[in-house]
């Protein structure tokens, strides 16, 4: 097939570079447009990287020669690409929100990593193995806003990627969960580049990340919610208590999770069977970026570990271990996911693949 031309907003940042790296040999998509701040606009992409190429591998030569455009220039984007991956960051969330809406209004679907639209009622926040049906709201989103081809889809915060699939798989089998207590151990790459100062994080743990606990406690409700009346109604049947910390690990967010069930409590062997057999729409559709198994369980007592396990199944799987009884609640376990692959660019690409295969990208 002829590859679909795509653009990347925030292309010079860490997540933008990861998009470029992952899309280099993608079977469906190719990068034809890169955009960043006005300070970078007008330069060749290879010359606009203030800190150089900071992700794995070499910079794709074709992208290196592209001229960086101003992220606000939707007309130039519409002339050379069909849809957009949004990875740009700025303190002003309202500015991000308006920019993404401008691209959608110009006829380009937007697959966003930003948090600006995660609370927006008619914007799906996807983990494709869990809530692919939330794409159904796109038609309502377009009608409400007067968009013809454009729409906005977001991915959730990287801190919840590691444990929401194991929890969803149990809910899917009818095991009610009443309470979740989770502590995240989040890699420094989650703060972007240059991120956390080395003097602060080396030989240290930082027990606070601004906004992370609020995201970790709210976003599962929306992901597990239902589409009703043209909006996503959050499902708030679970109490979630989160503590989010920054640890001196390069990549890979770990979560330490305790669960309390309702009347129906699964045995350990039942939980393991549910996890090992779990599959979703990306696996049924054989999407290029999808892991073969969404959840991998490690039997060793000292796994998962970020350094050893984060790249499992193309870095797109959740790795779980240490499932055991919890003396305070019912069960506890440790889970891990790659925050810049599954939790960032890889997750955004998987969302676009799902939308394409489901017919939402009208080329």
VMD Tcl script that draws the C-alpha trace (Angstrom):
set ca {
  {0.00 0.00 0.00}
  {1.02 3.62 -0.51}
  {2.04 4.98 2.86}
  {-0.07 7.70 4.46}
  {1.79 11.01 5.00}
  {1.72 12.16 8.63}
  {2.99 15.12 10.63}
  {4.47 15.49 14.11}
  {3.91 18.49 16.36}
  {6.68 18.98 18.89}
  {8.99 16.97 16.64}
  {12.22 18.24 18.22}
  {11.41 17.00 21.74}
  {12.08 13.56 23.20}
  {8.62 12.16 22.42}
  {8.65 13.76 18.96}
  {11.98 12.10 18.23}
  {10.61 8.78 19.45}
  {7.73 9.13 16.99}
  {10.19 9.70 14.16}
  {12.27 6.70 15.23}
  {9.26 4.37 15.45}
  {7.75 5.56 12.17}
  {10.95 5.18 10.13}
  {9.95 1.77 8.76}
  {6.26 1.78 9.57}
  {4.26 -0.23 7.01}
  {1.37 2.25 6.83}
  {2.63 5.73 7.78}
  {5.52 8.01 6.74}
  {6.63 11.34 8.22}
  {6.32 14.25 5.77}
  {5.83 17.20 8.13}
  {7.58 18.27 11.33}
  {6.64 21.27 13.45}
  {7.92 22.90 16.62}
  {8.19 26.31 18.26}
  {8.70 29.48 16.21}
  {12.35 29.48 17.37}
  {12.95 26.21 15.48}
  {10.80 27.02 12.44}
  {12.65 27.51 9.16}
  {15.60 25.27 10.06}
  {16.32 21.80 8.76}
  {15.14 19.27 11.30}
  {18.68 17.97 11.85}
  {19.82 21.51 12.67}
  {16.88 22.35 14.94}
  {17.66 19.77 17.65}
  {19.18 21.80 20.48}
  {20.43 18.73 22.33}
  {20.92 16.55 19.27}
  {19.30 13.21 18.50}
  {18.63 11.66 21.93}
  {16.66 8.49 21.21}
  {17.74 5.07 20.02}
  {19.37 4.59 16.62}
  {20.31 7.12 13.98}
  {18.15 9.99 12.83}
  {16.33 9.02 9.61}
  {18.09 10.96 6.86}
  {14.89 11.86 5.03}
  {13.35 13.47 8.10}
  {16.62 15.21 8.95}
  {16.32 17.28 5.77}
  {12.70 18.34 6.33}
  {12.19 22.01 7.16}
  {10.68 22.53 10.59}
  {7.43 24.50 10.45}
  {5.77 26.69 13.04}
  {3.40 24.51 15.06}
  {0.67 27.13 14.57}
  {0.73 26.88 10.75}
  {-2.07 24.44 10.01}
  {-2.28 25.33 6.31}
  {1.21 24.04 5.55}
  {0.46 20.83 7.41}
  {-2.80 20.26 5.53}
  {-0.95 20.57 2.23}
  {1.51 17.73 2.93}
  {0.01 15.31 5.47}
  {-3.24 13.55 6.28}
  {-3.14 13.44 10.06}
  {-1.07 14.60 13.03}
  {0.71 13.16 16.03}
  {0.80 15.82 18.74}
  {3.78 15.63 21.08}
  {4.44 19.27 21.83}
  {4.68 20.55 25.37}
  {4.18 23.92 27.00}
  {2.93 25.12 30.38}
  {-0.14 26.72 28.78}
  {-2.56 23.79 28.38}
  {-5.16 26.06 26.83}
  {-2.74 26.94 24.02}
  {-2.15 23.23 23.33}
  {-5.90 22.61 23.36}
  {-6.58 25.40 20.86}
  {-3.73 24.33 18.57}
  {-4.93 20.73 18.42}
  {-8.46 21.95 17.73}
  {-7.17 24.14 14.91}
  {-5.59 21.13 13.21}
  {-8.79 19.11 13.60}
  {-10.84 22.02 12.22}
  {-8.49 22.09 9.22}
  {-9.47 18.49 8.43}
  {-6.64 16.59 10.10}
  {-7.23 13.95 12.77}
  {-4.99 14.54 15.79}
  {-3.54 11.74 17.93}
  {-2.25 13.49 21.00}
  {0.18 12.71 23.79}
  {-0.65 15.95 25.57}
  {-2.88 16.11 28.64}
  {-4.84 19.17 27.46}
  {-7.87 17.21 26.18}
  {-7.85 14.26 28.59}
  {-10.71 15.75 30.60}
  {-12.72 16.78 27.52}
  {-15.99 14.80 27.56}
  {-16.18 14.08 23.84}
  {-12.49 13.24 23.30}
  {-11.67 9.52 23.61}
  {-8.68 8.66 25.80}
  {-7.59 5.32 24.40}
  {-5.79 2.22 25.48}
  {-6.80 0.14 22.44}
  {-6.92 -3.21 24.26}
  {-9.31 -1.73 26.82}
  {-11.67 0.86 25.32}
  {-11.56 0.75 21.49}
  {-15.33 1.38 21.48}
  {-14.66 4.94 22.70}
  {-13.79 5.75 19.08}
  {-17.56 5.67 18.49}
  {-17.76 9.15 20.01}
  {-15.78 10.68 17.12}
  {-18.92 11.26 15.05}
  {-20.54 13.18 17.91}
  {-17.32 15.14 18.44}
  {-17.26 16.15 14.79}
  {-20.94 17.12 14.66}
  {-20.71 19.18 17.83}
  {-17.68 21.10 16.60}
  {-18.50 21.29 12.89}
  {-15.46 19.23 11.83}
  {-15.71 17.09 8.70}
  {-12.59 14.90 8.64}
  {-10.70 16.11 11.67}
  {-11.03 14.83 15.23}
  {-8.95 14.49 18.39}
  {-7.96 11.28 20.18}
  {-5.65 11.28 23.20}
  {-3.65 8.64 25.01}
  {-3.57 8.53 28.82}
  {-0.77 9.42 31.16}
  {2.18 7.04 31.04}
  {1.97 6.34 34.78}
  {-1.22 4.24 34.47}
  {-0.17 2.14 31.47}
  {1.54 -0.48 33.61}
  {-1.42 -1.58 35.69}
  {-4.70 -0.60 34.02}
  {-4.67 -3.58 31.61}
  {-4.26 -6.18 34.40}
  {-7.10 -4.50 36.29}
  {-9.37 -4.22 33.25}
  {-8.85 -7.88 32.38}
  {-10.21 -8.86 35.81}
  {-13.16 -6.48 35.59}
  {-13.92 -7.89 32.15}
  {-14.27 -11.35 33.69}
  {-16.75 -10.10 36.28}
  {-14.48 -9.60 39.30}
  {-15.53 -6.34 40.94}
  {-12.70 -4.25 42.34}
  {-13.56 -1.87 45.18}
  {-10.22 -0.28 46.02}
  {-6.83 0.22 44.39}
  {-3.77 1.46 46.25}
  {-0.89 2.15 43.88}
  {2.61 3.57 44.20}
  {4.38 4.39 40.94}
  {8.18 4.42 40.53}
  {8.55 6.59 37.45}
  {11.60 6.82 35.21}
  {13.40 10.12 34.62}
  {12.56 10.02 30.89}
  {8.96 10.66 31.91}
  {10.00 14.23 32.69}
  {11.22 14.80 29.11}
  {14.67 16.10 28.22}
  {16.74 17.31 30.02}
  {14.13 16.48 32.67}
  {15.09 16.07 36.31}
  {18.46 17.50 37.34}
  {21.01 14.73 37.92}
  {21.98 16.23 41.27}
  {18.37 15.83 42.43}
  {17.71 12.27 41.29}
  {20.99 10.34 41.49}
  {21.17 8.40 44.76}
  {17.68 9.61 45.52}
  {13.93 9.11 45.20}
  {11.69 12.14 44.71}
  {8.29 11.40 46.34}
  {6.33 13.98 44.36}
  {5.63 14.65 40.67}
  {3.36 17.60 40.02}
  {-0.07 16.56 38.71}
  {0.75 12.85 38.43}
  {-1.33 11.64 41.35}
  {-4.38 13.54 40.13}
  {-3.97 12.03 36.63}
  {-3.40 8.56 38.05}
  {-6.57 8.77 40.10}
  {-8.85 10.30 37.43}
  {-7.81 8.83 34.09}
  {-8.74 5.18 34.81}
  {-12.31 6.34 35.43}
  {-12.57 7.83 31.95}
  {-10.86 4.86 30.26}
  {-13.25 2.44 31.98}
  {-16.25 4.71 31.34}
  {-19.02 4.41 28.77}
  {-20.16 6.46 25.81}
  {-23.57 8.01 26.46}
  {-25.32 11.01 24.95}
  {-22.32 12.08 22.89}
  {-19.88 12.13 25.79}
  {-17.79 9.73 27.85}
  {-19.26 9.16 31.31}
  {-16.49 8.18 33.78}
  {-16.92 4.96 35.74}
  {-16.13 5.83 39.35}
  {-17.02 2.56 41.08}
  {-13.44 2.04 42.32}
  {-11.63 4.05 44.99}
  {-8.07 4.79 43.81}
  {-5.30 6.06 46.07}
  {-2.05 6.91 44.28}
  {1.44 7.98 45.30}
  {3.72 8.91 42.40}
  {7.49 9.05 42.75}
  {10.49 9.72 40.49}
  {13.34 7.20 40.63}
  {16.81 7.08 39.01}
  {15.81 4.75 36.15}
  {16.19 5.80 32.51}
  {13.06 4.15 31.03}
  {10.26 2.04 32.45}
  {7.54 3.01 34.91}
  {6.89 0.50 37.68}
  {3.71 0.30 39.76}
  {3.22 -1.46 43.08}
  {-0.47 -2.29 43.31}
  {-2.83 -3.65 45.97}
  {-6.44 -4.58 45.12}
  {-9.54 -5.16 47.18}
  {-12.31 -7.14 45.48}
  {-16.03 -7.16 46.11}
  {-17.96 -10.33 46.95}
  {-16.45 -12.29 44.06}
  {-12.76 -12.82 44.79}
  {-10.60 -14.69 42.27}
  {-7.94 -17.16 43.34}
  {-4.30 -16.55 42.41}
  {-4.32 -19.21 39.69}
  {-7.51 -17.70 38.25}
  {-5.95 -14.23 38.08}
  {-2.90 -15.64 36.30}
  {-5.12 -17.44 33.78}
  {-7.05 -14.22 33.11}
  {-3.86 -12.23 32.59}
  {-2.14 -14.79 30.38}
  {-5.20 -15.21 28.15}
  {-6.05 -11.52 27.88}
  {-6.21 -10.11 24.37}
  {-7.84 -7.12 22.73}
  {-8.78 -5.45 19.48}
  {-5.16 -4.63 18.47}
  {-4.27 -8.33 18.67}
  {-7.38 -9.40 16.72}
  {-6.60 -6.84 14.01}
  {-2.87 -7.66 14.07}
  {-1.94 -3.98 14.24}
  {1.75 -3.36 13.42}
  {2.65 -1.80 16.78}
  {0.57 -4.13 18.95}
  {2.26 -6.57 21.31}
  {1.49 -10.22 20.62}
  {0.51 -10.56 24.28}
  {-0.70 -7.42 26.08}
  {0.21 -8.86 29.51}
  {3.32 -10.93 30.23}
  {3.66 -12.55 33.65}
  {7.10 -13.26 35.16}
  {7.29 -16.08 37.69}
  {10.65 -15.02 39.19}
  {10.49 -13.43 42.64}
  {12.62 -10.46 41.56}
  {10.83 -9.51 38.35}
  {9.73 -7.37 36.59}
  {12.73 -5.05 36.48}
  {12.90 -1.99 34.20}
  {16.38 -2.73 32.86}
  {15.56 -6.35 32.01}
  {11.89 -6.27 31.07}
  {10.85 -2.88 29.66}
  {11.53 -3.87 26.02}
  {9.36 -6.99 26.15}
  {7.23 -7.44 23.02}
  {8.59 -4.33 21.24}
  {8.32 -2.33 24.46}
  {4.53 -2.35 24.05}
  {3.52 -4.98 26.61}
  {2.74 -4.78 30.32}
  {4.99 -7.01 32.43}
  {3.56 -8.22 35.74}
  {5.06 -10.21 38.61}
  {4.96 -10.94 42.33}
  {1.23 -11.68 42.50}
  {0.50 -12.64 46.11}
  {-1.92 -12.14 48.97}
  {-2.16 -8.69 50.53}
  {-2.59 -8.58 54.33}
  {-4.40 -5.24 54.14}
  {-6.53 -5.71 50.99}
  {-6.83 -8.93 48.90}
  {-3.96 -9.23 46.41}
  {-0.89 -7.26 45.42}
  {1.46 -7.29 42.46}
  {4.19 -5.36 40.66}
  {3.71 -4.13 37.08}
  {5.96 -2.43 34.54}
  {5.61 -0.72 31.16}
  {7.96 1.22 28.90}
  {6.95 4.83 29.38}
  {8.37 6.33 26.17}
  {7.21 3.44 23.97}
  {3.89 2.07 25.23}
  {3.37 5.11 27.42}
  {4.14 7.74 24.79}
  {4.94 7.54 21.07}
  {4.22 3.84 20.64}
  {0.85 4.23 22.30}
  {-0.01 7.17 20.06}
  {0.90 5.20 16.93}
  {-1.16 2.23 18.11}
  {-4.15 4.56 18.55}
  {-3.73 5.79 14.96}
  {-3.41 2.22 13.66}
  {-6.65 1.27 15.40}
  {-8.48 4.31 14.03}
  {-7.20 3.58 10.53}
  {-8.21 -0.07 10.63}
  {-11.64 0.88 12.00}
  {-12.23 3.29 9.12}
  {-12.01 6.57 11.03}
  {-9.13 7.92 8.94}
  {-10.83 8.87 5.70}
  {-8.02 9.47 3.22}
}
mol new
graphics top color blue
foreach p $ca { graphics top sphere $p radius 0.5 }
foreach p [lrange $ca 0 end-1] q [lrange $ca 1 end] { graphics top cylinder $p $q radius 0.2 }
display resetview
